[in-house]
Amino acid sequence: MSEVEKLRIENEYLRAENEFPKKVGSLGSKQTSQKEKAVIITELRRKHKLEYLLHIAELARSSYYYHTKSVLFY
């Protein structure tokens, strides 16, 4: 992997890391539930890789899909 490719990947991760707290802050609560994190990740997923968002949110992939499913069906 070239240095340019490494920098591109790091840049993508940092952009996602920068945008996630902005969405969390818009909720107005101090604690963010796993369900709220799943909703935020779903919104940001159009722009950023799921892998990055899950890492930033400290949310397991299985928890993300569980809460996404519960939001969609209820």
VEXVEXDO-286849 format. One record per atom (N, C-alpha, C): residue number from 1; residue in three letters; atom name; z, x, y. Coordinates in Angstrom, 1 decimal. Layout:
BEGIN
LUMLUM NUM ALA CA Z X Y
...
//
This chain:
BEGIN
LUMLUM 1 MET N 0.0 0.8 -1.2
LUMLUM 1 MET CA 0.0 0.0 0.0
LUMLUM 1 MET C 0.0 0.9 1.2
LUMLUM 2 SER N -0.9 0.7 2.1
LUMLUM 2 SER CA -1.0 1.5 3.3
LUMLUM 2 SER C 0.1 1.2 4.3
LUMLUM 3 GLU N 0.2 2.1 5.3
LUMLUM 3 GLU CA 1.3 1.9 6.3
LUMLUM 3 GLU C 1.0 0.7 7.1
LUMLUM 4 VAL N -0.3 0.4 7.4
LUMLUM 4 VAL CA -0.7 -0.8 8.2
LUMLUM 4 VAL C -0.3 -2.0 7.4
LUMLUM 5 GLU N -0.6 -2.1 6.2
LUMLUM 5 GLU CA -0.2 -3.2 5.3
LUMLUM 5 GLU C 1.3 -3.5 5.3
LUMLUM 6 LYS N 2.1 -2.4 5.2
LUMLUM 6 LYS CA 3.5 -2.5 5.3
LUMLUM 6 LYS C 4.0 -3.1 6.6
LUMLUM 7 LEU N 3.4 -2.6 7.7
LUMLUM 7 LEU CA 3.8 -3.1 9.0
LUMLUM 7 LEU C 3.4 -4.6 9.2
LUMLUM 8 ARG N 2.2 -5.0 8.6
LUMLUM 8 ARG CA 1.8 -6.3 8.8
LUMLUM 8 ARG C 2.8 -7.3 8.0
LUMLUM 9 ILE N 3.2 -6.9 6.8
LUMLUM 9 ILE CA 4.2 -7.7 6.1
LUMLUM 9 ILE C 5.5 -7.7 6.8
LUMLUM 10 GLU N 6.0 -6.6 7.3
LUMLUM 10 GLU CA 7.2 -6.6 8.1
LUMLUM 10 GLU C 7.1 -7.5 9.3
LUMLUM 11 ASN N 6.0 -7.5 10.0
LUMLUM 11 ASN CA 5.8 -8.3 11.2
LUMLUM 11 ASN C 5.8 -9.8 10.8
LUMLUM 12 GLU N 5.2 -10.2 9.7
LUMLUM 12 GLU CA 5.2 -11.6 9.2
LUMLUM 12 GLU C 6.7 -12.0 9.0
LUMLUM 13 TYR N 7.4 -11.2 8.3
LUMLUM 13 TYR CA 8.8 -11.5 8.0
LUMLUM 13 TYR C 9.6 -11.6 9.3
LUMLUM 14 LEU N 9.5 -10.7 10.2
LUMLUM 14 LEU CA 10.2 -10.8 11.4
LUMLUM 14 LEU C 9.9 -12.0 12.3
LUMLUM 15 ARG N 8.6 -12.4 12.2
LUMLUM 15 ARG CA 8.2 -13.7 13.0
LUMLUM 15 ARG C 9.0 -14.9 12.4
LUMLUM 16 ALA N 9.0 -14.9 11.0
LUMLUM 16 ALA CA 9.7 -16.0 10.4
LUMLUM 16 ALA C 11.2 -16.0 10.7
LUMLUM 17 GLU N 11.8 -14.8 10.6
LUMLUM 17 GLU CA 13.2 -14.6 10.9
LUMLUM 17 GLU C 13.5 -15.0 12.3
LUMLUM 18 ASN N 12.6 -14.8 13.2
LUMLUM 18 ASN CA 12.8 -15.2 14.6
LUMLUM 18 ASN C 12.7 -16.7 14.8
LUMLUM 19 GLU N 11.9 -17.3 14.1
LUMLUM 19 GLU CA 11.6 -18.8 14.3
LUMLUM 19 GLU C 12.7 -19.6 13.7
LUMLUM 20 PHE N 13.2 -19.2 12.6
LUMLUM 20 PHE CA 14.2 -20.0 11.8
LUMLUM 20 PHE C 15.4 -20.4 12.6
LUMLUM 21 PRO N 16.1 -19.5 13.3
LUMLUM 21 PRO CA 17.3 -19.9 14.1
LUMLUM 21 PRO C 17.0 -20.8 15.2
LUMLUM 22 LYS N 15.8 -20.8 15.7
LUMLUM 22 LYS CA 15.4 -21.7 16.8
LUMLUM 22 LYS C 15.4 -23.1 16.3
LUMLUM 23 LYS N 14.9 -23.3 15.0
LUMLUM 23 LYS CA 14.9 -24.7 14.4
LUMLUM 23 LYS C 16.3 -25.1 14.1
LUMLUM 24 VAL N 17.1 -24.2 13.6
LUMLUM 24 VAL CA 18.5 -24.5 13.3
LUMLUM 24 VAL C 19.2 -24.9 14.6
LUMLUM 25 GLY N 19.0 -24.2 15.6
LUMLUM 25 GLY CA 19.7 -24.5 16.9
LUMLUM 25 GLY C 19.3 -25.8 17.5
LUMLUM 26 SER N 18.1 -26.3 17.2
LUMLUM 26 SER CA 17.7 -27.6 17.7
LUMLUM 26 SER C 18.4 -28.7 17.0
LUMLUM 27 LEU N 19.1 -28.5 15.9
LUMLUM 27 LEU CA 19.8 -29.5 15.2
LUMLUM 27 LEU C 21.1 -29.8 15.9
LUMLUM 28 GLY N 21.7 -28.8 16.6
LUMLUM 28 GLY CA 22.9 -29.0 17.4
LUMLUM 28 GLY C 24.2 -28.9 16.7
LUMLUM 29 SER N 24.1 -28.6 15.4
LUMLUM 29 SER CA 25.4 -28.5 14.6
LUMLUM 29 SER C 25.7 -27.1 14.3
LUMLUM 30 LYS N 27.0 -26.8 14.1
LUMLUM 30 LYS CA 27.3 -25.4 13.9
LUMLUM 30 LYS C 27.0 -25.0 12.4
LUMLUM 31 GLN N 27.3 -25.9 11.5
LUMLUM 31 GLN CA 27.0 -25.6 10.1
LUMLUM 31 GLN C 25.7 -26.4 9.7
LUMLUM 32 THR N 24.9 -25.7 9.0
LUMLUM 32 THR CA 23.7 -26.3 8.5
LUMLUM 32 THR C 23.7 -26.5 7.0
LUMLUM 33 SER N 23.5 -27.7 6.6
LUMLUM 33 SER CA 23.6 -28.0 5.1
LUMLUM 33 SER C 22.4 -27.5 4.4
LUMLUM 34 GLN N 22.5 -27.4 3.1
LUMLUM 34 GLN CA 21.3 -27.0 2.3
LUMLUM 34 GLN C 20.1 -28.0 2.5
LUMLUM 35 LYS N 20.4 -29.2 2.6
LUMLUM 35 LYS CA 19.4 -30.3 2.8
LUMLUM 35 LYS C 18.7 -30.0 4.2
LUMLUM 36 GLU N 19.4 -29.8 5.2
LUMLUM 36 GLU CA 18.9 -29.5 6.5
LUMLUM 36 GLU C 18.0 -28.2 6.5
LUMLUM 37 LYS N 18.5 -27.2 5.8
LUMLUM 37 LYS CA 17.7 -26.0 5.6
LUMLUM 37 LYS C 16.4 -26.2 4.9
LUMLUM 38 ALA N 16.4 -27.1 3.9
LUMLUM 38 ALA CA 15.2 -27.4 3.1
LUMLUM 38 ALA C 14.2 -28.1 4.0
LUMLUM 39 VAL N 14.7 -29.0 4.9
LUMLUM 39 VAL CA 13.8 -29.7 5.8
LUMLUM 39 VAL C 13.2 -28.7 6.8
LUMLUM 40 ILE N 14.0 -27.8 7.3
LUMLUM 40 ILE CA 13.5 -26.8 8.3
LUMLUM 40 ILE C 12.5 -25.9 7.6
LUMLUM 41 ILE N 12.8 -25.5 6.4
LUMLUM 41 ILE CA 11.8 -24.6 5.6
LUMLUM 41 ILE C 10.5 -25.3 5.4
LUMLUM 42 THR N 10.6 -26.6 5.1
LUMLUM 42 THR CA 9.4 -27.4 4.9
LUMLUM 42 THR C 8.5 -27.4 6.1
LUMLUM 43 GLU N 9.1 -27.6 7.3
LUMLUM 43 GLU CA 8.4 -27.6 8.6
LUMLUM 43 GLU C 7.8 -26.2 8.8
LUMLUM 44 LEU N 8.5 -25.1 8.6
LUMLUM 44 LEU CA 8.0 -23.8 8.9
LUMLUM 44 LEU C 7.1 -23.2 7.8
LUMLUM 45 ARG N 7.0 -23.9 6.7
LUMLUM 45 ARG CA 6.3 -23.4 5.6
LUMLUM 45 ARG C 4.8 -23.3 5.9
LUMLUM 46 ARG N 4.3 -24.1 6.8
LUMLUM 46 ARG CA 2.9 -24.1 7.2
LUMLUM 46 ARG C 2.5 -22.8 7.8
LUMLUM 47 LYS N 3.5 -22.1 8.5
LUMLUM 47 LYS CA 3.2 -20.9 9.2
LUMLUM 47 LYS C 3.7 -19.6 8.5
LUMLUM 48 HIS N 4.7 -19.8 7.6
LUMLUM 48 HIS CA 5.3 -18.6 7.0
LUMLUM 48 HIS C 5.4 -18.7 5.5
LUMLUM 49 LYS N 5.6 -17.6 4.9
LUMLUM 49 LYS CA 5.7 -17.6 3.4
LUMLUM 49 LYS C 7.1 -18.2 3.0
LUMLUM 50 LEU N 7.0 -19.0 1.9
LUMLUM 50 LEU CA 8.2 -19.6 1.4
LUMLUM 50 LEU C 9.3 -18.5 1.0
LUMLUM 51 GLU N 8.8 -17.5 0.4
LUMLUM 51 GLU CA 9.7 -16.4 0.0
LUMLUM 51 GLU C 10.5 -15.8 1.2
LUMLUM 52 TYR N 9.9 -15.6 2.3
LUMLUM 52 TYR CA 10.6 -15.1 3.5
LUMLUM 52 TYR C 11.6 -16.2 4.0
LUMLUM 53 LEU N 11.2 -17.4 4.1
LUMLUM 53 LEU CA 12.0 -18.4 4.6
LUMLUM 53 LEU C 13.3 -18.7 3.8
LUMLUM 54 LEU N 13.1 -18.6 2.5
LUMLUM 54 LEU CA 14.2 -18.8 1.5
LUMLUM 54 LEU C 15.2 -17.7 1.7
LUMLUM 55 HIS N 14.7 -16.5 1.9
LUMLUM 55 HIS CA 15.6 -15.3 2.0
LUMLUM 55 HIS C 16.4 -15.4 3.4
LUMLUM 56 ILE N 15.7 -15.8 4.4
LUMLUM 56 ILE CA 16.3 -15.9 5.7
LUMLUM 56 ILE C 17.4 -17.0 5.7
LUMLUM 57 ALA N 17.1 -18.1 5.1
LUMLUM 57 ALA CA 18.0 -19.3 5.0
LUMLUM 57 ALA C 19.1 -19.1 4.0
LUMLUM 58 GLU N 19.0 -18.0 3.2
LUMLUM 58 GLU CA 20.0 -17.8 2.1
LUMLUM 58 GLU C 20.1 -19.0 1.2
LUMLUM 59 LEU N 18.9 -19.5 0.8
LUMLUM 59 LEU CA 18.8 -20.7 0.0
LUMLUM 59 LEU C 18.0 -20.4 -1.3
LUMLUM 60 ALA N 18.6 -20.7 -2.4
LUMLUM 60 ALA CA 17.9 -20.5 -3.7
LUMLUM 60 ALA C 16.6 -21.4 -3.8
LUMLUM 61 ARG N 15.6 -20.9 -4.4
LUMLUM 61 ARG CA 14.4 -21.6 -4.6
LUMLUM 61 ARG C 14.6 -23.0 -5.3
LUMLUM 62 SER N 15.5 -23.0 -6.3
LUMLUM 62 SER CA 15.8 -24.2 -7.0
LUMLUM 62 SER C 16.5 -25.2 -6.1
LUMLUM 63 SER N 17.4 -24.8 -5.2
LUMLUM 63 SER CA 18.0 -25.7 -4.3
LUMLUM 63 SER C 17.0 -26.2 -3.3
LUMLUM 64 TYR N 16.1 -25.4 -2.9
LUMLUM 64 TYR CA 15.1 -25.9 -1.9
LUMLUM 64 TYR C 14.3 -27.0 -2.6
LUMLUM 65 TYR N 13.8 -26.8 -3.8
LUMLUM 65 TYR CA 13.0 -27.8 -4.4
LUMLUM 65 TYR C 13.8 -29.1 -4.8
LUMLUM 66 TYR N 15.1 -28.9 -5.1
LUMLUM 66 TYR CA 16.0 -30.0 -5.4
LUMLUM 66 TYR C 16.1 -30.9 -4.1
LUMLUM 67 HIS N 16.4 -30.3 -3.0
LUMLUM 67 HIS CA 16.6 -31.0 -1.7
LUMLUM 67 HIS C 15.3 -31.6 -1.2
LUMLUM 68 THR N 14.2 -30.9 -1.4
LUMLUM 68 THR CA 12.9 -31.4 -1.0
LUMLUM 68 THR C 12.6 -32.6 -1.7
LUMLUM 69 LYS N 12.8 -32.6 -3.0
LUMLUM 69 LYS CA 12.5 -33.8 -3.9
LUMLUM 69 LYS C 13.4 -35.0 -3.4
LUMLUM 70 SER N 14.7 -34.7 -3.1
LUMLUM 70 SER CA 15.6 -35.8 -2.8
LUMLUM 70 SER C 15.2 -36.4 -1.4
LUMLUM 71 VAL N 14.7 -35.6 -0.5
LUMLUM 71 VAL CA 14.2 -36.1 0.8
LUMLUM 71 VAL C 13.0 -36.9 0.7
LUMLUM 72 LEU N 12.1 -36.5 -0.2
LUMLUM 72 LEU CA 10.8 -37.2 -0.3
LUMLUM 72 LEU C 10.9 -38.5 -1.0
LUMLUM 73 PHE N 11.9 -38.7 -1.9
LUMLUM 73 PHE CA 11.9 -39.9 -2.7
LUMLUM 73 PHE C 13.0 -40.9 -2.2
LUMLUM 74 TYR N 13.7 -40.5 -1.2
LUMLUM 74 TYR CA 14.8 -41.4 -0.7
LUMLUM 74 TYR C 14.6 -41.7 0.8
//
